[in-house]
Amino acid sequence: MGPLAGMQVLDLTSMVSGPMAGAMLADQGAEVIKIEPPHGEQMRHLGQPHNGLPPTFFSCNRGKKSIAVNLKREAGQEVLWRLIEQADVLLQNFRPGAMKRMGFGEETVRARNQRIIYVSISGFGETGPYADQRVYDPVIQALSGATDIQANRLTREPEMFRVIIADKVSSLTVAQAVSSALFHRERSGEGQHIRLSMLDAMLAFFWPEGMGGLTYADAGFDPAERSGSMDLIYPTRDGHITAGVISDKEWVGMCRAIEREDLIDDERFSTARARGRNAQIRKEITREEIAKWPSEEILARLNANDVPNAPLLRRTQLLDNEQIVASDSIARTEFEGFGEVRQARPAARFSKTPGSVRAPAPMLGEHSIDILARLGYSEEDRRQLVENGIIVTGENA
């Protein structure tokens, strides 16, 4: 059933920052109703489709129901009001003020449903010089310090993450916040308004180690200081691996694995702080030594000496990796019209109320008629809404 079974979520969001959160809630058992304009949300039209749906849209909207409704018409607004009156959560990521102009601002909605959790996702929040600007993931990466964190270690040229990290971090934060708000409501009966900006979500995500130089105002640290203690990618004779050294014990293990025990008591590397101060030379030495070994052999030596390590996998290798297979980390599900669909299994595994990939992403308006019927619309009313262009169904999408 999932831990959120019985909860109804209205998802008015588009692209990724909201839809991925809705998909997580659906994985955990909530009924998530995706409310779209008659032409469908933008993500439906991006990427190469299979059975009418691009893969990113599928992954961000799996397990949901779709109703396509024209909210510019009074009859369409009435459909949304009926949904709001029985919903537990409303997700929206329009620009600040848009929902209020549409007639569905938080105060107006709460007058109809006191218990609702109303979630407003924005790029920068509701105040400040950027509040009304359009925003996509690269804009948040630029403003959050992501491009500095990712900067080339040698040239210091800024670089971006090659995934939409800001959108996805925001979605994770939204899903967690919704669960907390629902928990509070169970104890108090109170609904509330959750405001979340993508910029705030990214700053919070990066802060612990990415912004260490900014944490203590009076410590005199260089704010631009970057963590140099992480071990990243090392070439081998036949590929690449990663190996991480933080503790003294791990450093001893590394030295033994690469047959450089002379470095164990080297004062440049004998303590964690010394290894941090001398990170560049330490990594250069490690790089030179690891490059002498075949990947399989050096990985085995690192494992034997209890040094964290792994081969670098290409995406095409994920499905066959022994750990990923043993952990059942990727769900393979047969869906009519799609064949085998692969999705990352929900990471949180509940012992009593397991989450799962429950259904495919919906076609545009696939559930419009069923939802209208449940809201009390007669067959004639439903027909009129479709004929008047207020509602789009799966058949006339």
Residue pairs with C-beta under 8 A, 6 or more apart in sequence:
1 29
1 353
2 27
2 28
2 29
2 30
2 350
2 353
2 354
2 355
2 356
2 358
3 28
3 29
3 350
3 353
3 355
4 25
4 28
4 29
4 30
4 179
4 182
5 29
5 30
5 353
6 29
7 25
7 29
7 30
7 31
7 88
7 89
7 182
8 30
8 31
8 33
8 86
8 87
8 88
8 89
9 22
9 25
9 26
9 30
9 31
9 32
9 33
9 87
9 88
9 89
9 90
9 91
9 178
10 33
10 35
10 80
10 83
10 84
10 87
10 89
10 90
10 91
11 18
11 19
11 22
11 32
11 33
11 34
11 35
11 64
11 91
12 18
12 35
12 90
12 91
12 92
12 93
12 94
13 19
13 21
13 22
13 91
13 92
13 93
13 121
14 41
14 42
14 43
14 93
15 41
15 42
15 43
15 93
15 136
15 167
16 43
16 56
16 60
16 137
16 164
16 167
16 168
16 171
17 93
17 121
17 166
17 167
17 170
17 171
17 174
17 198
18 91
18 92
18 93
18 119
18 121
18 171
18 174
19 34
19 41
19 43
19 60
19 61
19 171
20 59
20 60
20 167
20 168
20 171
20 172
21 91
21 170
21 171
21 172
21 174
21 175
21 178
22 32
22 34
22 60
22 61
22 64
22 91
23 32
23 59
23 60
23 61
23 62
23 63
23 64
24 171
24 172
24 175
24 346
25 32
25 89
25 175
25 178
26 32
26 62
26 63
26 64
26 358
26 359
27 62
27 63
27 346
27 355
27 356
27 357
27 358
28 346
28 348
28 350
28 353
28 355
29 353
29 355
30 88
30 89
31 65
32 63
32 64
32 65
33 64
33 65
33 66
33 67
33 83
33 87
33 367
33 371
34 41
34 61
34 64
34 65
34 66
34 67
34 362
35 67
35 69
35 71
35 80
35 83
36 66
36 67
36 68
36 69
36 364
36 365
37 68
37 69
37 70
37 71
38 68
38 69
38 70
38 389
38 392
40 68
40 364
40 397
43 54
43 56
43 57
43 60
43 61
44 53
44 54
44 57
44 364
46 54
46 56
46 57
47 54
47 55
47 56
47 57
48 54
48 55
50 338
51 337
51 338
52 363
53 338
53 360
53 361
53 363
57 361
58 338
58 341
58 360
58 361
59 343
59 361
60 361
61 361
61 362
62 343
62 357
62 358
62 359
62 360
62 361
63 357
63 358
63 359
63 360
63 361
64 359
64 361
64 362
65 362
65 366
65 367
65 370
65 371
66 362
66 363
66 364
66 365
66 366
66 367
66 368
67 79
67 83
67 365
67 367
67 368
67 371
67 372
67 391
68 364
68 365
68 368
68 391
68 392
68 393
68 397
69 76
69 79
69 80
69 368
69 390
69 391
69 392
70 76
70 389
70 390
70 391
71 77
71 80
71 102
73 388
73 389
73 390
75 385
75 388
75 390
76 390
76 391
77 102
77 103
77 104
79 372
79 375
79 385
79 390
79 391
80 104
81 112
82 375
82 376
83 371
83 375
84 90
84 104
84 109
84 112
84 113
84 116
85 112
85 113
86 113
87 113
87 116
88 115
88 116
88 117
88 182
89 116
89 117
89 118
89 119
89 178
89 182
90 109
90 116
90 117
90 118
90 119
91 119
91 121
91 174
91 178
92 99
92 104
92 118
92 119
92 120
92 121
93 120
93 121
93 122
94 102
95 122
95 123
95 132
95 134
96 120
96 122
96 125
96 126
96 131
96 132
97 126
97 132
99 105
99 106
99 120
100 108
106 118
106 120
106 193
109 116
109 118
110 116
110 118
110 191
110 193
113 191
114 191
115 185
115 189
115 190
115 191
116 191
117 178
117 181
117 182
117 185
117 191
117 192
117 194
118 191
118 192
118 193
118 194
119 174
119 177
119 178
119 193
119 194
119 196
120 126
120 193
120 194
120 195
120 196
121 170
121 174
121 196
121 197
121 198
122 131
122 135
122 195
122 196
122 197
122 198
123 130
123 133
123 134
123 135
123 139
123 140
123 197
123 198
123 199
124 130
124 131
124 133
124 135
124 197
124 198
124 199
125 131
125 195
125 197
125 199
125 200
126 195
130 143
133 139
135 198
137 164
137 165
137 166
137 167
137 198
138 160
140 146
140 166
140 198
140 199
140 202
141 147
141 160
141 161
141 165
141 166
141 202
142 160
143 199
144 166
144 199
144 202
144 203
144 206
145 203
145 206
145 210
145 211
146 160
146 161
146 165
146 166
146 202
146 206
147 158
147 159
147 160
148 158
148 224
148 226
149 206
149 210
149 226
150 158
150 159
150 160
150 161
151 157
151 158
151 159
151 226
152 159
165 202
166 198
166 201
166 202
167 198
169 198
169 201
169 202
169 205
170 196
170 198
170 201
170 202
173 196
173 201
173 204
173 205
174 194
174 196
177 194
177 196
178 194
181 191
181 192
181 194
184 190
184 192
185 191
185 192
203 211
207 214
207 215
209 227
210 227
212 221
212 225
212 227
213 221
213 222
213 223
213 224
213 225
214 221
214 223
215 221
228 276
228 279
228 280
229 246
229 272
229 275
229 276
229 279
230 244
231 242
231 243
231 244
231 245
231 283
231 286
232 242
232 283
233 240
233 241
233 242
233 312
234 240
234 241
234 242
234 243
234 286
234 287
234 290
234 291
235 287
235 290
235 291
236 290
236 291
236 293
236 294
236 295
236 298
237 291
237 292
237 293
237 294
237 295
238 294
238 295
239 295
239 311
239 312
240 295
240 311
240 312
241 290
241 295
241 298
241 299
241 302
241 309
241 310
241 311
241 312
242 309
242 310
242 312
243 254
243 286
243 290
243 302
243 307
243 308
243 309
244 250
244 307
244 308
244 309
245 251
245 254
245 275
245 286
245 307
245 308
246 272
247 272
248 270
248 271
248 272
249 306
250 306
250 307
250 308
251 264
251 269
251 275
252 264
252 305
253 302
253 305
253 306
253 307
254 286
254 302
254 305
254 307
255 261
255 262
255 263
255 264
256 301
256 305
257 298
257 301
257 302
257 304
257 305
257 307
258 286
258 289
258 290
258 293
258 298
258 301
259 289
260 285
260 289
263 269
263 285
264 270
267 274
268 274
268 275
268 277
268 278
268 281
268 282
269 275
269 278
269 282
275 282
290 298
293 301
295 311
299 309
299 310
299 311
302 308
302 309
303 309
313 321
318 324
318 330
319 325
319 330
319 342
324 330
328 345
329 344
329 345
330 342
330 343
330 344
330 345
331 342
331 343
331 344
331 345
331 356
331 357
332 340
332 341
332 342
333 340
333 341
333 343
333 357
334 340
334 341
335 341
335 359
335 360
337 360
338 360
341 357
341 360
343 357
345 356
345 357
346 355
346 356
346 357
348 355
349 355
363 394
363 397
364 392
364 394
364 397
365 391
365 392
365 393
365 394
365 396
365 397
366 393
366 394
367 394
368 386
368 391
368 392
368 393
368 394
369 382
369 393
372 381
372 382
372 385
372 391
373 382
377 385
382 391
385 391
386 392
386 393
386 396
